[in-house]
Amino acid sequence: MISPTVSEQTQPTSPEPITLPLHNWEALHQLEKEQEILVLEGTVTSAVAAGAGVLGNPLGFLIFALAYKPLIRLGKLARIIKVMRVLLEEFQDMGILVFPCLQVPEHEPLDLFVIFPEQIYLLISIRSKGECKIVFNEGREMLYTKHERKGLRRWLPCPLVELSDYHSWIGKNRRTFGISANAIRKYSVIKLMVVWKPTQLERHREHLYHNQAEMPVLSLSRKGTALVIEEEEVLSFVRATLAHNQAKVSK
């Protein structure tokens, strides 16, 4: 019986390299291009026509803009661009990965998924509801919008529930982002809701706040815990979170 040659023997195969979804500066530049198209068109509803090639653009050129409902596209892209640019400029030397506008089945897109390798994961949902304040009812575990004339209105779908569902989706699709099972268990996953002006946060009872490296942050329980901050606190929050995480590692 003739033994197979080395070339004929079954060779171990190395895992195929992972192609990550569009992220960091390439994704940011794409967002900015789509924002420019929406502005040039003059109305958000014409974004569909632009994506279909009416302006000479190939079908599907608006990768991110078309993920959102027509009436919120311009505002949503502007907010995501601002937060994404701040994060990349501040933390690019730390190997940060920022994935914008991830489409999650049966939900609004996850605005930003941020990875600080071997440190933390951030799920960021950026929300604005116009001229109102955001109120959390502890007994019902529900978010409400508080309007001067219209009173309280329940916020549906609840952003806190959506953040929990985003968390589950990331766990099931972790390989898409190059995350190992060990890493998803080992490192902190933080669900963060960023309230954007003109919407504001109502002041809540003191026990609902916890100190993140001496920074008081509203911590709300609904299908797990989510942290809620206002737009101007994003950079301070991330810095404080990284400092807090580093302090734990150093102990």
C-alpha positions as CSV (number, residue, x, y, z in Angstrom):
1,M,0.0,0.0,0.0
2,I,1.4,3.3,-1.0
3,S,1.4,6.0,1.6
4,P,0.2,9.4,0.6
5,T,2.8,12.1,0.0
6,V,2.9,15.1,2.2
7,S,1.2,17.2,-0.4
8,E,-1.6,14.7,-0.6
9,Q,-2.1,14.5,3.2
10,T,-4.8,16.6,4.8
11,Q,-3.2,19.9,5.9
12,P,-4.5,21.9,8.8
13,T,-6.3,24.9,7.6
14,S,-5.9,28.3,9.2
15,P,-9.1,30.2,10.1
16,E,-10.2,32.6,7.4
17,P,-9.5,36.3,8.2
18,I,-12.5,38.2,9.4
19,T,-13.7,41.1,7.3
20,L,-15.1,43.6,9.8
21,P,-18.1,45.8,9.0
22,L,-17.4,49.3,7.9
23,H,-15.9,51.2,10.8
24,N,-13.7,54.0,12.1
25,W,-12.6,56.7,9.6
26,E,-13.8,54.9,6.5
27,A,-17.3,54.6,8.0
28,L,-17.2,58.2,9.2
29,H,-16.3,59.5,5.8
30,Q,-19.2,57.5,4.3
31,L,-21.5,59.0,6.9
32,E,-20.4,62.5,5.9
33,K,-20.9,61.8,2.2
34,E,-24.4,60.6,2.9
35,Q,-25.1,63.6,5.1
36,E,-24.0,65.9,2.2
37,I,-26.3,64.2,-0.2
38,L,-29.3,64.7,2.1
39,V,-28.4,68.3,2.6
40,L,-28.0,68.9,-1.1
41,E,-31.3,67.3,-1.9
42,G,-33.0,69.8,0.4
43,T,-35.5,67.3,1.9
44,V,-35.0,64.1,3.7
45,T,-37.6,62.2,1.8
46,S,-35.6,62.6,-1.5
47,A,-32.9,60.4,0.1
48,V,-34.7,57.4,-1.3
49,A,-34.4,58.8,-4.8
50,A,-30.8,59.5,-4.3
51,G,-30.1,56.0,-3.2
52,A,-31.9,54.6,-6.2
53,G,-29.5,56.4,-8.6
54,V,-31.6,59.4,-9.6
55,L,-28.5,61.6,-9.0
56,G,-26.2,59.2,-10.7
57,N,-25.3,57.3,-7.5
58,P,-25.4,53.5,-7.6
59,L,-28.2,51.7,-5.9
60,G,-27.6,51.4,-2.2
61,F,-25.0,54.1,-2.0
62,L,-26.7,55.5,1.1
63,I,-25.6,52.6,3.3
64,F,-26.3,54.3,6.6
65,A,-28.9,57.0,5.8
66,L,-31.5,54.6,4.5
67,A,-31.3,52.5,7.7
68,Y,-33.2,55.3,9.5
69,K,-36.7,56.6,9.0
70,P,-36.9,59.5,6.5
71,L,-37.9,62.2,9.0
72,I,-35.0,61.6,11.4
73,R,-32.2,60.9,8.9
74,L,-30.4,64.2,8.8
75,G,-30.5,64.8,12.5
76,K,-29.5,61.3,13.4
77,L,-26.5,61.3,11.0
78,A,-25.4,64.6,12.4
79,R,-25.4,63.3,15.9
80,I,-23.7,60.1,15.1
81,I,-21.0,61.9,13.1
82,K,-20.3,64.3,16.0
83,V,-19.9,61.5,18.6
84,M,-18.0,59.3,16.3
85,R,-15.5,62.0,15.4
86,V,-14.9,62.9,19.0
87,L,-14.2,59.3,19.9
88,L,-11.9,58.6,17.0
89,E,-9.9,61.8,17.5
90,E,-9.5,61.2,21.3
91,F,-8.9,57.5,21.4
92,Q,-7.5,56.4,18.1
93,D,-4.1,55.6,19.7
94,M,-5.8,53.1,21.9
95,G,-6.9,50.9,19.0
96,I,-10.5,51.9,19.3
97,L,-13.0,50.4,16.8
98,V,-16.3,52.3,16.2
99,F,-19.1,50.7,14.1
100,P,-21.9,53.0,13.3
101,C,-25.6,52.4,12.3
102,L,-25.7,48.6,12.8
103,Q,-29.0,47.2,11.5
104,V,-30.6,44.9,14.2
105,P,-33.6,42.9,13.0
106,E,-37.0,44.3,14.2
107,H,-35.3,47.4,15.8
108,E,-34.0,50.8,15.0
109,P,-30.3,50.5,14.1
110,L,-27.7,50.5,16.9
111,D,-26.2,53.9,16.5
112,L,-22.7,53.1,17.7
113,F,-20.9,50.0,18.8
114,V,-17.5,50.9,20.3
115,I,-14.7,48.4,21.1
116,F,-11.7,49.2,23.3
117,P,-9.8,46.0,22.7
118,E,-9.2,44.0,25.9
119,Q,-11.0,46.7,28.0
120,I,-14.6,47.6,27.4
121,Y,-17.5,47.4,24.9
122,L,-19.9,50.3,24.6
123,L,-23.4,50.1,23.0
124,I,-24.4,53.7,22.4
125,S,-28.0,54.8,21.5
126,I,-28.3,58.5,20.8
127,R,-31.8,59.8,21.4
128,S,-33.7,63.1,21.1
129,K,-37.4,63.7,21.6
130,G,-37.6,67.5,21.0
131,E,-38.4,70.0,23.7
132,C,-39.0,67.8,26.8
133,K,-37.4,66.1,29.7
134,I,-36.8,62.4,30.2
135,V,-38.2,60.9,33.4
136,F,-37.8,57.3,34.7
137,N,-40.6,55.8,36.8
138,E,-38.9,53.4,39.2
139,G,-42.0,51.5,40.1
140,R,-43.0,50.7,36.6
141,E,-39.4,50.7,35.2
142,M,-40.6,52.9,32.3
143,L,-39.2,55.9,30.6
144,Y,-41.4,58.9,30.0
145,T,-41.1,62.2,28.1
146,K,-42.3,65.2,30.2
147,H,-43.8,68.1,28.2
148,E,-44.8,71.5,29.6
149,R,-48.3,71.4,28.1
150,K,-48.9,67.7,27.3
151,G,-47.6,66.2,30.6
152,L,-46.1,62.7,30.7
153,R,-46.0,60.4,27.7
154,R,-44.6,56.9,27.8
155,W,-41.6,56.4,25.6
156,L,-42.3,53.6,23.1
157,P,-40.4,51.5,22.1
158,C,-38.4,51.9,25.3
159,P,-34.8,52.7,24.6
160,L,-33.7,50.8,27.6
161,V,-35.3,47.6,26.3
162,E,-33.8,48.2,22.9
163,L,-30.3,48.5,24.5
164,S,-30.8,45.1,26.1
165,D,-31.9,43.6,22.8
166,Y,-28.8,45.2,21.1
167,H,-26.7,43.5,23.8
168,S,-28.2,40.1,23.0
169,W,-27.7,40.7,19.3
170,I,-24.0,41.6,19.8
171,G,-23.5,38.5,21.8
172,K,-25.0,36.3,19.1
173,N,-23.1,38.1,16.3
174,R,-19.8,38.6,18.2
175,R,-17.7,36.8,15.5
176,T,-18.8,39.5,13.0
177,F,-16.7,41.9,15.0
178,G,-13.8,39.6,15.8
179,I,-14.9,39.1,19.4
180,S,-14.1,35.7,21.1
181,A,-16.5,34.0,23.5
182,N,-13.9,34.5,26.3
183,A,-13.6,38.2,25.6
184,I,-17.4,38.8,25.6
185,R,-17.5,37.2,29.1
186,K,-14.3,38.8,30.4
187,Y,-14.7,42.5,29.5
188,S,-17.4,44.9,30.5
189,V,-20.3,45.6,28.1
190,I,-21.8,49.0,28.9
191,K,-25.2,50.0,27.6
192,L,-25.3,53.8,27.2
193,M,-28.1,56.1,26.2
194,V,-27.1,59.6,25.2
195,V,-29.8,62.3,25.5
196,W,-29.4,65.0,22.8
197,K,-30.6,68.6,23.0
198,P,-33.2,70.0,23.0
199,T,-34.2,67.0,25.0
200,Q,-32.9,67.0,28.6
201,L,-32.7,64.7,31.6
202,E,-34.9,65.3,34.6
203,R,-33.1,65.3,37.9
204,H,-33.7,61.9,39.5
205,R,-33.4,60.6,43.1
206,E,-29.8,60.3,44.3
207,H,-29.9,56.5,44.7
208,L,-30.3,56.2,40.9
209,Y,-26.9,57.7,40.3
210,H,-23.6,55.9,40.7
211,N,-20.1,57.4,40.5
212,Q,-18.1,56.4,37.5
213,A,-14.6,57.5,38.5
214,E,-16.2,60.3,40.6
215,M,-18.5,61.2,37.7
216,P,-22.2,60.8,38.8
217,V,-24.1,58.9,36.1
218,L,-27.8,58.0,36.0
219,S,-28.1,54.2,36.2
220,L,-31.5,52.7,35.2
221,S,-32.8,49.2,35.6
222,R,-34.9,47.7,32.8
223,K,-33.9,44.3,31.4
224,G,-30.5,44.9,33.0
225,T,-28.8,48.2,33.7
226,A,-28.3,51.0,31.3
227,L,-26.5,54.3,31.9
228,V,-27.9,57.6,30.7
229,I,-26.0,60.8,30.1
230,E,-26.4,64.0,28.1
231,E,-24.6,64.8,24.9
232,E,-21.9,67.1,26.4
233,E,-20.9,64.3,28.9
234,V,-19.9,61.7,26.3
235,L,-16.1,62.4,26.3
236,S,-16.0,62.8,30.1
237,F,-18.0,59.6,30.5
238,V,-15.7,57.5,28.3
239,R,-12.6,58.9,30.0
240,A,-14.0,58.1,33.4
241,T,-15.1,54.6,32.3
242,L,-11.6,53.8,31.0
243,A,-10.0,55.1,34.2
244,H,-12.4,53.1,36.3
245,N,-11.7,50.0,34.3
246,Q,-7.9,50.5,34.5
247,A,-8.2,51.0,38.3
248,K,-9.9,47.6,38.6
249,V,-7.3,45.9,36.5
250,S,-4.5,47.4,38.6
251,K,-5.8,46.1,41.9
